[in-house]
Amino acid sequence: MPKRSKSSERWLQRQRKDYFVRKAQDGGQVSRAHYKLAQIDERFHILSARKRVLELGAAPGGWTQYLESKLTRGFLIAVDPLPITRGSRCRVIEGYAGEDEVNAQIHELVADQQLDLVLSDMAPNISGVRAVDQARAMDLADIALQACEDWLGKGGDLAIKAFQGEGLDNWVAELRKRFERVNMMKPKASRPESREVFVVARGFITAADGNNGDQAKPPSAE
């Protein structure tokens, strides 16, 4: 067996000591991300039984598991190219959010309804070059916002993982033009040293072009 690198060994040691990793393992949760969404929901009350939800970057299923426990009368669409641990109430689309084929499948599943909530736990593949990684993270934020403009109903909500750095303040400023209220939080389940933060936007007002995404909807939604 090849010898582990020092960085891999440090990561394993951190995992063993991490409270929320151990809590997830002991509680049968898919990952520590379960508790991040639970803490966001506890503060902002973004979930209820009948919500129609789109989850971007769903693998391995930490958020999905929590969502299925809440959405007993709504529906959940989860998007990711990697396998997602999920139950029977979740419709999975395999692929990258923002791709034409993925968007077409979302259109088909949403049909003549609009979403109540768009969630994104997407994160870029880390290159180690901070400027490059931050730019990729902001691209993912734009994909989540476009999903709101395409499918989110008036008054709907967005919760997204973002990363502190270049471009985030300007992106949040743009978000304030589209939602009634925008907040940022760092859940206790996030690692203290991580640059990740979560942006929660409530009360979707309109898309940038004023059409609330009508042109992007399938014919049945006109």
N, CA and C atoms as a LAMMPS dump frame, in Angstrom:
ITEM: TIMESTEP
0
ITEM: NUMBER OF ATOMS
666
ITEM: BOX BOUNDS ff ff ff
-5.0000000000000000e+02 5.0000000000000000e+02
-5.0000000000000000e+02 5.0000000000000000e+02
-5.0000000000000000e+02 5.0000000000000000e+02
ITEM: ATOMS id mol type element x y z
1 1 1 N 0.848 -1.185 0
2 1 2 C 0 0 0
3 1 3 C 0.894 1.249 0
4 2 1 N 0.614 2.221 -0.911
5 2 2 C 1.463 3.415 -0.955
6 2 3 C 1.33 4.229 0.323
7 3 1 N 2.421 4.858 0.705
8 3 2 C 2.426 5.666 1.915
9 3 3 C 1.634 6.952 1.701
10 4 1 N 0.802 7.307 2.694
11 4 2 C 0.006 8.521 2.577
12 4 3 C 0.911 9.746 2.635
13 5 1 N 0.53 10.78 1.904
14 5 2 C 1.246 12.048 1.97
15 5 3 C 0.953 12.718 3.304
16 6 1 N 1.777 13.697 3.656
17 6 2 C 1.565 14.419 4.912
18 6 3 C 0.239 15.16 4.904
19 7 1 N -0.123 15.725 3.761
20 7 2 C -1.39 16.462 3.675
21 7 3 C -2.577 15.517 3.836
22 8 1 N -2.49 14.322 3.254
23 8 2 C -3.574 13.344 3.402
24 8 3 C -3.704 12.888 4.847
25 9 1 N -2.576 12.691 5.5
26 9 2 C -2.592 12.264 6.898
27 9 3 C -3.191 13.353 7.785
28 10 1 N -2.85 14.602 7.505
29 10 2 C -3.424 15.706 8.281
30 10 3 C -4.933 15.774 8.086
31 11 1 N -5.397 15.558 6.839
32 11 2 C -6.834 15.578 6.561
33 11 3 C -7.538 14.472 7.328
34 12 1 N -6.965 13.277 7.348
35 12 2 C -7.573 12.158 8.071
36 12 3 C -7.634 12.423 9.571
37 13 1 N -6.581 12.996 10.111
38 13 2 C -6.578 13.312 11.531
39 13 3 C -7.63 14.356 11.87
40 14 1 N -7.776 15.337 10.983
41 14 2 C -8.792 16.373 11.207
42 14 3 C -10.196 15.766 11.154
43 15 1 N -10.415 14.84 10.205
44 15 2 C -11.714 14.187 10.104
45 15 3 C -12.04 13.409 11.375
46 16 1 N -11.054 12.695 11.904
47 16 2 C -11.291 11.888 13.101
48 16 3 C -11.655 12.753 14.299
49 17 1 N -11.094 13.956 14.361
50 17 2 C -11.32 14.822 15.51
51 17 3 C -12.534 15.723 15.353
52 18 1 N -13.025 15.876 14.13
53 18 2 C -14.084 16.842 13.858
54 18 3 C -15.398 16.414 14.506
55 19 1 N -15.985 17.308 15.298
56 19 2 C -17.219 16.987 16.04
57 19 3 C -18.36 16.651 15.098
58 20 1 N -18.557 17.451 14.047
59 20 2 C -19.71 17.237 13.182
60 20 3 C -19.519 16.037 12.252
61 21 1 N -18.283 15.698 11.921
62 21 2 C -18.033 14.467 11.169
63 21 3 C -18.433 13.264 12.018
64 22 1 N -17.983 13.266 13.276
65 22 2 C -18.32 12.155 14.171
66 22 3 C -19.821 12.104 14.455
67 23 1 N -20.441 13.264 14.593
68 23 2 C -21.885 13.315 14.837
69 23 3 C -22.653 12.742 13.659
70 24 1 N -22.219 13.076 12.439
71 24 2 C -22.874 12.534 11.247
72 24 3 C -22.71 11.024 11.173
73 25 1 N -21.523 10.544 11.471
74 25 2 C -21.285 9.1 11.441
75 25 3 C -22.129 8.378 12.486
76 26 1 N -22.185 8.927 13.694
77 26 2 C -22.944 8.301 14.767
78 26 3 C -24.451 8.372 14.526
79 27 1 N -24.889 9.436 13.844
80 27 2 C -26.318 9.628 13.631
81 27 3 C -26.843 9.066 12.333
82 28 1 N -25.979 8.426 11.549
83 28 2 C -26.419 7.837 10.293
84 28 3 C -26.646 8.86 9.189
85 29 1 N -26.028 10.052 9.301
86 29 2 C -26.161 11.063 8.256
87 29 3 C -25.108 10.828 7.179
88 30 1 N -25.394 11.293 5.981
89 30 2 C -24.481 11.092 4.862
90 30 3 C -23.186 11.871 5.065
91 31 1 N -23.293 13.102 5.57
92 31 2 C -22.106 13.934 5.769
93 31 3 C -22.414 15.056 6.746
94 32 1 N -21.371 15.789 7.139
95 32 2 C -21.528 16.925 8.028
96 32 3 C -22.385 18.025 7.411
97 33 1 N -22.498 18.04 6.073
98 33 2 C -23.298 19.059 5.389
99 33 3 C -24.748 19.042 5.854
100 34 1 N -25.223 17.881 6.291
101 34 2 C -26.579 17.76 6.842
102 34 3 C -26.812 18.826 7.908
103 35 1 N -25.838 19.02 8.767
104 35 2 C -26.001 19.943 9.892
105 35 3 C -25.865 21.393 9.459
106 36 1 N -25.124 21.636 8.389
107 36 2 C -25.046 23 7.869
108 36 3 C -26.429 23.464 7.406
109 37 1 N -27.1 22.632 6.609
110 37 2 C -28.428 23.009 6.131
111 37 3 C -29.422 23.066 7.277
112 38 1 N -29.328 22.144 8.22
113 38 2 C -30.226 22.161 9.373
114 38 3 C -30.081 23.469 10.148
115 39 1 N -28.855 23.958 10.295
116 39 2 C -28.621 25.203 11.029
117 39 3 C -29.088 26.418 10.242
118 40 1 N -28.945 26.369 8.913
119 40 2 C -29.483 27.441 8.076
120 40 3 C -31.002 27.478 8.184
121 41 1 N -31.62 26.308 8.114
122 41 2 C -33.079 26.21 8.203
123 41 3 C -33.579 26.646 9.58
124 42 1 N -32.862 26.294 10.614
125 42 2 C -33.26 26.679 11.963
126 42 3 C -33.285 28.202 12.118
127 43 1 N -32.357 28.866 11.475
128 43 2 C -32.299 30.328 11.595
129 43 3 C -33.286 31.032 10.676
130 44 1 N -33.419 30.549 9.421
131 44 2 C -34.199 31.289 8.431
132 44 3 C -35.534 30.638 8.068
133 45 1 N -35.763 29.402 8.498
134 45 2 C -37.038 28.712 8.241
135 45 3 C -37.365 28.694 6.744
136 46 1 N -36.442 28.173 5.963
137 46 2 C -36.611 28.167 4.513
138 46 3 C -37.361 26.929 4.013
139 47 1 N -37.606 25.957 4.89
140 47 2 C -38.232 24.709 4.449
141 47 3 C -39.558 24.457 5.152
142 48 1 N -40.479 23.877 4.399
143 48 2 C -41.735 23.393 4.952
144 48 3 C -42.205 22.234 4.088
145 49 1 N -43.241 21.552 4.506
146 49 2 C -43.626 20.275 3.904
147 49 3 C -43.948 20.37 2.415
148 50 1 N -44.53 21.481 1.968
149 50 2 C -45.025 21.571 0.591
150 50 3 C -44.068 22.284 -0.368
151 51 1 N -42.88 22.62 0.063
152 51 2 C -41.966 23.389 -0.79
153 51 3 C -41.535 22.593 -2.023
154 52 1 N -41.366 23.322 -3.118
155 52 2 C -40.819 22.768 -4.362
156 52 3 C -39.382 23.262 -4.471
157 53 1 N -38.432 22.329 -4.457
158 53 2 C -37.026 22.679 -4.238
159 53 3 C -36.131 22.111 -5.335
160 54 1 N -35.178 22.927 -5.772
161 54 2 C -34.109 22.496 -6.668
162 54 3 C -32.8 22.565 -5.896
163 55 1 N -32.076 21.439 -5.848
164 55 2 C -30.806 21.369 -5.132
165 55 3 C -29.684 21.149 -6.137
166 56 1 N -28.752 22.076 -6.191
167 56 2 C -27.614 22.002 -7.105
168 56 3 C -26.371 21.607 -6.333
169 57 1 N -25.593 20.693 -6.907
170 57 2 C -24.403 20.206 -6.205
171 57 3 C -24.777 19.303 -5.05
172 58 1 N -25.631 18.32 -5.324
173 58 2 C -26.258 17.54 -4.253
174 58 3 C -25.385 16.43 -3.677
175 59 1 N -24.452 15.886 -4.453
176 59 2 C -23.639 14.761 -3.971
177 59 3 C -22.752 15.204 -2.8
178 60 1 N -22.541 14.313 -1.849
179 60 2 C -22.979 12.907 -1.778
180 60 3 C -24.399 12.712 -1.23
181 61 1 N -25.069 13.789 -0.786
182 61 2 C -26.445 13.651 -0.329
183 61 3 C -26.714 14.152 1.072
184 62 1 N -25.771 14.883 1.666
185 62 2 C -25.977 15.388 3.017
186 62 3 C -27.171 16.311 3.126
187 63 1 N -27.287 17.26 2.188
188 63 2 C -28.453 18.147 2.172
189 63 3 C -29.692 17.387 1.724
190 64 1 N -29.527 16.5 0.752
191 64 2 C -30.659 15.757 0.204
192 64 3 C -31.374 14.978 1.294
193 65 1 N -30.619 14.342 2.138
194 65 2 C -31.194 13.56 3.231
195 65 3 C -32.028 14.445 4.156
196 66 1 N -31.501 15.612 4.492
197 66 2 C -32.246 16.539 5.344
198 66 3 C -33.498 17.04 4.627
199 67 1 N -33.372 17.365 3.349
200 67 2 C -34.504 17.876 2.586
201 67 3 C -35.634 16.857 2.512
202 68 1 N -35.297 15.606 2.285
203 68 2 C -36.335 14.587 2.183
204 68 3 C -37.09 14.415 3.497
205 69 1 N -36.42 14.676 4.607
206 69 2 C -37.111 14.577 5.894
207 69 3 C -38.102 15.713 6.103
208 70 1 N -37.924 16.803 5.348
209 70 2 C -38.781 17.979 5.497
210 70 3 C -39.878 18.07 4.434
211 71 1 N -39.556 17.66 3.217
212 71 2 C -40.46 17.875 2.079
213 71 3 C -41.413 16.702 1.909
214 72 1 N -42.296 16.536 2.851
215 72 2 C -43.189 15.379 2.836
216 72 3 C -44.32 15.52 1.822
217 73 1 N -44.634 16.758 1.391
218 73 2 C -45.719 16.972 0.43
219 73 3 C -45.277 17.802 -0.774
220 74 1 N -44.025 18.181 -0.823
221 74 2 C -43.535 18.951 -1.942
222 74 3 C -42.777 18.058 -2.904
223 75 1 N -41.819 18.642 -3.627
224 75 2 C -40.959 17.795 -4.45
225 75 3 C -39.546 18.351 -4.446
226 76 1 N -38.603 17.469 -4.751
227 76 2 C -37.19 17.788 -4.711
228 76 3 C -36.524 17.288 -5.981
229 77 1 N -35.81 18.193 -6.649
230 77 2 C -34.977 17.847 -7.796
231 77 3 C -33.526 18.066 -7.378
232 78 1 N -32.698 17.035 -7.481
233 78 2 C -31.296 17.123 -7.07
234 78 3 C -30.398 16.931 -8.293
235 79 1 N -29.417 17.808 -8.435
236 79 2 C -28.541 17.803 -9.606
237 79 3 C -27.094 17.603 -9.18
238 80 1 N -26.413 16.643 -9.82
239 80 2 C -24.982 16.453 -9.615
240 80 3 C -24.489 15.386 -10.585
241 81 1 N -23.263 15.483 -11.056
242 81 2 C -22.738 14.41 -11.904
243 81 3 C -22.318 13.175 -11.111
244 82 1 N -22.155 13.323 -9.8
245 82 2 C -21.716 12.219 -8.948
246 82 3 C -22.922 11.564 -8.255
247 83 1 N -22.766 10.328 -7.771
248 83 2 C -23.879 9.621 -7.121
249 83 3 C -24.386 10.366 -5.883
250 84 1 N -25.705 10.337 -5.705
251 84 2 C -26.362 11.005 -4.586
252 84 3 C -27.099 9.967 -3.753
253 85 1 N -26.828 9.952 -2.468
254 85 2 C -27.603 9.1 -1.564
255 85 3 C -28.957 9.766 -1.333
256 86 1 N -30.029 9.086 -1.709
257 86 2 C -31.349 9.721 -1.613
258 86 3 C -32.425 8.659 -1.529
259 87 1 N -33.636 9.114 -1.197
260 87 2 C -34.781 8.234 -1.082
261 87 3 C -35.688 8.341 -2.292
262 88 1 N -36.891 7.837 -2.152
263 88 2 C -37.807 7.741 -3.292
264 88 3 C -38.459 9.059 -3.674
265 89 1 N -38.433 10.056 -2.782
266 89 2 C -39.117 11.317 -3.078
267 89 3 C -38.262 12.29 -3.876
268 90 1 N -37.03 11.939 -4.156
269 90 2 C -36.102 12.836 -4.839
270 90 3 C -35.939 12.423 -6.301
271 91 1 N -36.059 13.393 -7.2
272 91 2 C -35.785 13.154 -8.609
273 91 3 C -34.369 13.627 -8.906
274 92 1 N -33.528 12.749 -9.404
275 92 2 C -32.114 13.051 -9.62
276 92 3 C -31.837 13.321 -11.093
277 93 1 N -31.079 14.366 -11.352
278 93 2 C -30.579 14.658 -12.692
279 93 3 C -29.057 14.545 -12.638
280 94 1 N -28.504 13.632 -13.423
281 94 2 C -27.055 13.437 -13.437
282 94 3 C -26.428 14.374 -14.454
283 95 1 N -25.587 15.263 -13.982
284 95 2 C -24.924 16.214 -14.862
285 95 3 C -24.527 17.455 -14.097
286 96 1 N -23.921 18.387 -14.81
287 96 2 C -23.452 19.628 -14.199
288 96 3 C -24.529 20.702 -14.323
289 97 1 N -24.823 21.379 -13.23
290 97 2 C -25.78 22.474 -13.247
291 97 3 C -25.346 23.522 -14.259
292 98 1 N -26.309 24.018 -15.011
293 98 2 C -26.026 25.029 -16.018
294 98 3 C -25.877 24.486 -17.416
295 99 1 N -25.66 23.17 -17.561
296 99 2 C -25.55 22.591 -18.895
297 99 3 C -26.918 22.525 -19.555
298 100 1 N -26.951 22.651 -20.878
299 100 2 C -28.221 22.69 -21.612
300 100 3 C -29.06 21.44 -21.354
301 101 1 N -28.42 20.284 -21.385
302 101 2 C -29.168 19.043 -21.199
303 101 3 C -29.771 18.962 -19.798
304 102 1 N -29.016 19.409 -18.797
305 102 2 C -29.531 19.429 -17.426
306 102 3 C -30.689 20.407 -17.311
307 103 1 N -30.544 21.586 -17.905
308 103 2 C -31.618 22.577 -17.862
309 103 3 C -32.894 22.044 -18.503
310 104 1 N -32.738 21.324 -19.607
311 104 2 C -33.916 20.761 -20.283
312 104 3 C -34.639 19.762 -19.389
313 105 1 N -33.891 18.955 -18.651
314 105 2 C -34.514 17.998 -17.743
315 105 3 C -35.208 18.698 -16.574
316 106 1 N -34.596 19.78 -16.081
317 106 2 C -35.261 20.541 -15.014
318 106 3 C -36.567 21.123 -15.535
319 107 1 N -36.544 21.701 -16.736
320 107 2 C -37.763 22.234 -17.347
321 107 3 C -38.872 21.185 -17.359
322 108 1 N -38.507 19.979 -17.762
323 108 2 C -39.489 18.905 -17.89
324 108 3 C -40.087 18.534 -16.539
325 109 1 N -39.258 18.493 -15.509
326 109 2 C -39.735 18.114 -14.179
327 109 3 C -40.53 19.226 -13.51
328 110 1 N -40.099 20.466 -13.711
329 110 2 C -40.831 21.585 -13.116
330 110 3 C -42.177 21.769 -13.796
331 111 1 N -42.22 21.517 -15.109
332 111 2 C -43.456 21.609 -15.897
333 111 3 C -44.086 22.987 -15.741
334 112 1 N -45.372 23.06 -15.371
335 112 2 C -46.068 24.343 -15.311
336 112 3 C -46.051 24.956 -13.914
337 113 1 N -45.191 24.44 -13.053
338 113 2 C -45.072 24.987 -11.711
339 113 3 C -43.834 25.888 -11.634
340 114 1 N -43.713 26.617 -10.521
341 114 2 C -42.51 27.36 -10.238
342 114 3 C -41.937 26.868 -8.92
343 115 1 N -40.636 27.062 -8.751
344 115 2 C -39.983 26.591 -7.536
345 115 3 C -40.173 27.582 -6.392
346 116 1 N -40.12 27.04 -5.171
347 116 2 C -40.164 27.866 -3.968
348 116 3 C -38.767 28.147 -3.421
349 117 1 N -37.811 27.283 -3.771
350 117 2 C -36.484 27.396 -3.178
351 117 3 C -35.438 26.807 -4.109
352 118 1 N -34.35 27.539 -4.309
353 118 2 C -33.176 27.029 -5.009
354 118 3 C -32.036 26.951 -3.995
355 119 1 N -31.415 25.781 -3.922
356 119 2 C -30.286 25.566 -3.02
357 119 3 C -29.048 25.222 -3.84
358 120 1 N -27.9 25.69 -3.399
359 120 2 C -26.655 25.313 -4.056
360 120 3 C -25.569 25.072 -3.019
361 121 1 N -25.046 23.856 -3.028
362 121 2 C -23.881 23.511 -2.219
363 121 3 C -22.687 23.258 -3.141
364 122 1 N -22.747 23.818 -4.344
365 122 2 C -21.687 23.6 -5.318
366 122 3 C -20.394 24.271 -4.87
367 123 1 N -19.293 23.621 -5.189
368 123 2 C -17.967 24.168 -4.901
369 123 3 C -17.039 23.779 -6.049
370 124 1 N -16.077 24.642 -6.382
371 124 2 C -15.166 24.319 -7.486
372 124 3 C -14.163 23.254 -7.081
373 125 1 N -13.657 22.528 -8.064
374 125 2 C -12.507 21.657 -7.82
375 125 3 C -11.303 22.54 -7.514
376 126 1 N -10.697 22.313 -6.363
377 126 2 C -9.65 23.211 -5.891
378 126 3 C -8.353 23 -6.673
379 127 1 N -7.839 24.086 -7.241
380 127 2 C -6.576 24.04 -7.976
381 127 3 C -5.405 24.416 -7.084
382 128 1 N -5.712 25.115 -5.988
383 128 2 C -4.654 25.61 -5.122
384 128 3 C -4.243 27.035 -5.44
385 129 1 N -4.722 27.548 -6.57
386 129 2 C -4.481 28.952 -6.937
387 129 3 C -5.717 29.735 -6.513
388 130 1 N -5.583 30.536 -5.479
389 130 2 C -6.758 31.137 -4.847
390 130 3 C -7.587 31.981 -5.81
391 131 1 N -6.942 32.777 -6.638
392 131 2 C -7.669 33.64 -7.567
393 131 3 C -8.484 32.811 -8.556
394 132 1 N -7.889 31.721 -9.033
395 132 2 C -8.582 30.836 -9.98
396 132 3 C -9.761 30.155 -9.294
397 133 1 N -9.546 29.637 -8.097
398 133 2 C -10.608 28.944 -7.368
399 133 3 C -11.763 29.892 -7.038
400 134 1 N -11.44 31.136 -6.673
401 134 2 C -12.488 32.102 -6.352
402 134 3 C -13.307 32.453 -7.591
403 135 1 N -12.636 32.62 -8.721
404 135 2 C -13.353 32.918 -9.966
405 135 3 C -14.297 31.777 -10.332
406 136 1 N -13.846 30.55 -10.141
407 136 2 C -14.706 29.398 -10.431
408 136 3 C -15.884 29.351 -9.476
409 137 1 N -15.658 29.684 -8.215
410 137 2 C -16.748 29.707 -7.234
411 137 3 C -17.795 30.749 -7.61
412 138 1 N -17.358 31.912 -8.089
413 138 2 C -18.31 32.943 -8.486
414 138 3 C -19.083 32.524 -9.737
415 139 1 N -18.448 31.772 -10.635
416 139 2 C -19.169 31.23 -11.795
417 139 3 C -20.299 30.309 -11.335
418 140 1 N -20.031 29.49 -10.325
419 140 2 C -21.066 28.601 -9.794
420 140 3 C -22.196 29.399 -9.137
421 141 1 N -21.836 30.499 -8.474
422 141 2 C -22.867 31.36 -7.889
423 141 3 C -23.767 31.929 -8.975
424 142 1 N -23.183 32.313 -10.101
425 142 2 C -23.973 32.83 -11.216
426 142 3 C -24.919 31.768 -11.772
427 143 1 N -24.466 30.513 -11.804
428 143 2 C -25.327 29.428 -12.276
429 143 3 C -26.542 29.274 -11.36
430 144 1 N -26.321 29.363 -10.055
431 144 2 C -27.43 29.257 -9.107
432 144 3 C -28.395 30.422 -9.269
433 145 1 N -27.872 31.623 -9.478
434 145 2 C -28.746 32.78 -9.677
435 145 3 C -29.539 32.649 -10.969
436 146 1 N -28.911 32.117 -12.013
437 146 2 C -29.635 31.907 -13.264
438 146 3 C -30.775 30.903 -13.073
439 147 1 N -30.551 29.897 -12.244
440 147 2 C -31.616 28.941 -11.94
441 147 3 C -32.805 29.648 -11.291
442 148 1 N -32.526 30.626 -10.438
443 148 2 C -33.612 31.412 -9.834
444 148 3 C -34.376 32.167 -10.909
445 149 1 N -33.656 32.794 -11.826
446 149 2 C -34.302 33.578 -12.862
447 149 3 C -35.109 32.705 -13.819
448 150 1 N -34.696 31.464 -13.98
449 150 2 C -35.407 30.551 -14.871
450 150 3 C -36.638 29.918 -14.233
451 151 1 N -36.536 29.544 -12.939
452 151 2 C -37.584 28.707 -12.37
453 151 3 C -38.161 29.146 -11.025
454 152 1 N -37.546 30.096 -10.353
455 152 2 C -38.013 30.472 -9.019
456 152 3 C -39.223 31.395 -9.124
457 153 1 N -40.262 31.075 -8.361
458 153 2 C -41.456 31.9 -8.35
459 153 3 C -41.259 33.157 -7.526
460 154 1 N -42.117 34.132 -7.769
461 154 2 C -42.066 35.377 -7.01
462 154 3 C -42.249 35.077 -5.526
463 155 1 N -41.388 35.668 -4.697
464 155 2 C -41.436 35.409 -3.263
465 155 3 C -40.605 34.225 -2.831
466 156 1 N -39.985 33.517 -3.793
467 156 2 C -39.188 32.341 -3.467
468 156 3 C -37.84 32.713 -2.851
469 157 1 N -37.105 31.687 -2.444
470 157 2 C -35.867 31.886 -1.702
471 157 3 C -34.689 31.186 -2.374
472 158 1 N -33.495 31.648 -2.015
473 158 2 C -32.245 31.066 -2.481
474 158 3 C -31.309 30.919 -1.288
475 159 1 N -30.641 29.77 -1.191
476 159 2 C -29.575 29.586 -0.202
477 159 3 C -28.4 28.937 -0.917
478 160 1 N -27.235 29.557 -0.812
479 160 2 C -26.098 29.137 -1.617
480 160 3 C -24.814 29.176 -0.809
481 161 1 N -23.971 28.174 -1.033
482 161 2 C -22.63 28.215 -0.479
483 161 3 C -21.76 29.113 -1.353
484 162 1 N -21.054 30.036 -0.709
485 162 2 C -20.133 30.916 -1.417
486 162 3 C -18.82 30.936 -0.653
487 163 1 N -17.855 31.645 -1.212
488 163 2 C -16.537 31.695 -0.584
489 163 3 C -16.084 33.151 -0.501
490 164 1 N -15.62 33.53 0.682
491 164 2 C -15.164 34.889 0.891
492 164 3 C -13.972 35.181 -0.008
493 165 1 N -14.053 36.284 -0.731
494 165 2 C -12.969 36.632 -1.632
495 165 3 C -13.451 37.572 -2.716
496 166 1 N -12.601 37.779 -3.711
497 166 2 C -12.865 38.706 -4.791
498 166 3 C -14.184 38.392 -5.497
499 167 1 N -15.016 39.4 -5.645
500 167 2 C -16.263 39.26 -6.392
501 167 3 C -17.481 38.981 -5.55
502 168 1 N -17.32 38.494 -4.331
503 168 2 C -18.49 38.11 -3.544
504 168 3 C -19.318 39.322 -3.133
505 169 1 N -18.68 40.386 -2.685
506 169 2 C -19.442 41.562 -2.251
507 169 3 C -20.272 42.136 -3.398
508 170 1 N -19.704 42.217 -4.584
509 170 2 C -20.442 42.739 -5.736
510 170 3 C -21.584 41.811 -6.121
511 171 1 N -21.343 40.504 -6.002
512 171 2 C -22.393 39.534 -6.338
513 171 3 C -23.561 39.655 -5.361
514 172 1 N -23.263 39.811 -4.089
515 172 2 C -24.31 39.977 -3.083
516 172 3 C -25.075 41.28 -3.323
517 173 1 N -24.377 42.322 -3.736
518 173 2 C -25.042 43.595 -4.047
519 173 3 C -26.04 43.415 -5.188
520 174 1 N -25.67 42.638 -6.201
521 174 2 C -26.603 42.349 -7.291
522 174 3 C -27.784 41.527 -6.796
523 175 1 N -27.505 40.623 -5.878
524 175 2 C -28.563 39.781 -5.335
525 175 3 C -29.621 40.63 -4.62
526 176 1 N -29.188 41.689 -3.968
527 176 2 C -30.118 42.557 -3.241
528 176 3 C -31.098 43.266 -4.172
529 177 1 N -30.78 43.335 -5.452
530 177 2 C -31.689 43.931 -6.427
531 177 3 C -32.791 42.961 -6.828
532 178 1 N -32.573 41.675 -6.565
533 178 2 C -33.505 40.647 -7.012
534 178 3 C -34.312 40.023 -5.876
535 179 1 N -33.878 40.246 -4.629
536 179 2 C -34.558 39.675 -3.468
537 179 3 C -34.845 40.77 -2.437
538 180 1 N -35.881 40.545 -1.65
539 180 2 C -36.256 41.528 -0.642
540 180 3 C -35.259 41.587 0.507
541 181 1 N -34.706 40.435 0.891
542 181 2 C -33.796 40.381 2.026
543 181 3 C -32.647 39.433 1.706
544 182 1 N -31.434 39.835 2.036
545 182 2 C -30.252 39.005 1.8
546 182 3 C -29.41 38.991 3.067
547 183 1 N -29.078 37.794 3.545
548 183 2 C -28.245 37.631 4.732
549 183 3 C -27.105 36.674 4.438
550 184 1 N -26.041 36.795 5.231
551 184 2 C -24.932 35.852 5.152
552 184 3 C -24.714 35.248 6.526
553 185 1 N -24.367 33.958 6.559
554 185 2 C -24.091 33.303 7.83
555 185 3 C -23.028 32.227 7.631
556 186 1 N -22.378 31.885 8.711
557 186 2 C -21.448 30.759 8.719
558 186 3 C -21.958 29.788 9.779
559 187 1 N -22.556 28.666 9.371
560 187 2 C -23.08 27.713 10.357
561 187 3 C -21.981 27.175 11.268
562 188 1 N -22.356 26.777 12.455
563 188 2 C -21.391 26.18 13.371
564 188 3 C -20.788 24.904 12.79
565 189 1 N -21.535 24.236 11.906
566 189 2 C -21.049 22.992 11.301
567 189 3 C -19.979 23.232 10.238
568 190 1 N -19.792 24.493 9.815
569 190 2 C -18.68 24.808 8.909
570 190 3 C -17.38 24.835 9.703
571 191 1 N -16.323 24.386 9.081
572 191 2 C -15.036 24.442 9.762
573 191 3 C -14.614 25.897 9.94
574 192 1 N -14.132 26.259 11.118
575 192 2 C -13.761 27.656 11.386
576 192 3 C -12.751 28.216 10.394
577 193 1 N -11.828 27.37 9.935
578 193 2 C -10.774 27.861 9.042
579 193 3 C -11.233 27.973 7.589
580 194 1 N -12.415 27.463 7.28
581 194 2 C -12.913 27.484 5.908
582 194 3 C -13.371 28.889 5.507
583 195 1 N -13.167 29.226 4.221
584 195 2 C -13.645 30.51 3.703
585 195 3 C -15.11 30.446 3.308
586 196 1 N -15.74 29.283 3.455
587 196 2 C -17.124 29.174 3.009
588 196 3 C -18.064 29.964 3.906
589 197 1 N -19.038 30.586 3.26
590 197 2 C -20.145 31.251 3.936
591 197 3 C -21.398 30.866 3.167
592 198 1 N -22.542 31.107 3.766
593 198 2 C -23.794 30.8 3.094
594 198 3 C -24.619 32.073 2.957
595 199 1 N -25.045 32.318 1.732
596 199 2 C -25.862 33.487 1.425
597 199 3 C -27.308 33.029 1.325
598 200 1 N -28.184 33.649 2.091
599 200 2 C -29.601 33.297 2.111
600 200 3 C -30.396 34.512 1.659
601 201 1 N -31.07 34.384 0.532
602 201 2 C -31.852 35.475 -0.041
603 201 3 C -33.329 35.107 0.013
604 202 1 N -34.137 36.003 0.551
605 202 2 C -35.574 35.732 0.757
606 202 3 C -36.415 36.693 -0.069
607 203 1 N -37.516 36.187 -0.619
608 203 2 C -38.476 37.042 -1.318
609 203 3 C -38.011 37.472 -2.696
610 204 1 N -37.951 36.511 -3.628
611 204 2 C -37.527 36.813 -4.996
612 204 3 C -38.473 37.836 -5.613
613 205 1 N -37.891 38.887 -6.209
614 205 2 C -38.698 39.964 -6.776
615 205 3 C -38.863 39.787 -8.274
616 206 1 N -37.744 39.717 -8.977
617 206 2 C -37.812 39.671 -10.43
618 206 3 C -36.471 39.251 -10.986
619 207 1 N -36.502 38.745 -12.204
620 207 2 C -35.248 38.477 -12.899
621 207 3 C -34.644 39.782 -13.372
622 208 1 N -33.393 39.718 -13.796
623 208 2 C -32.682 40.931 -14.203
624 208 3 C -33.38 41.635 -15.357
625 209 1 N -34.006 40.855 -16.264
626 209 2 C -34.66 41.456 -17.426
627 209 3 C -36.125 41.796 -17.162
628 210 1 N -36.587 41.538 -15.903
629 210 2 C -37.95 41.889 -15.557
630 210 3 C -38.984 40.857 -15.936
631 211 1 N -38.567 39.746 -16.541
632 211 2 C -39.525 38.747 -17.011
633 211 3 C -39.659 37.566 -16.092
634 212 1 N -38.862 37.53 -14.996
635 212 2 C -38.862 36.401 -14.072
636 212 3 C -38.667 35.071 -14.793
637 213 1 N -37.823 35.116 -15.855
638 213 2 C -37.447 33.869 -16.521
639 213 3 C -38.484 33.296 -17.446
640 214 1 N -39.534 34.067 -17.814
641 214 2 C -40.607 33.495 -18.611
642 214 3 C -40.111 32.949 -19.945
643 215 1 N -39.137 33.615 -20.554
644 215 2 C -38.655 33.147 -21.836
645 215 3 C -37.93 31.819 -21.733
646 216 1 N -37.45 31.494 -20.541
647 216 2 C -36.694 30.252 -20.366
648 216 3 C -37.58 29.071 -20.065
649 217 1 N -38.871 29.328 -19.809
650 217 2 C -39.746 28.237 -19.391
651 217 3 C -40.241 27.475 -20.614
652 218 1 N -40.606 26.2 -20.418
653 218 2 C -41.123 25.412 -21.525
654 218 3 C -42.495 25.922 -21.936
655 219 1 N -42.998 25.582 -23.142
656 219 2 C -44.278 26.08 -23.607
657 219 3 C -45.427 25.845 -22.64
658 220 1 N -45.414 24.722 -21.904
659 220 2 C -46.507 24.413 -20.996
660 220 3 C -46.602 25.384 -19.842
661 221 1 N -45.526 26.154 -19.604
662 221 2 C -45.528 27.081 -18.489
663 221 3 C -45.939 28.491 -18.901
664 222 1 N -46.209 28.709 -20.186
665 222 2 C -46.596 30.046 -20.631
666 222 3 C -48.02 30.374 -20.22
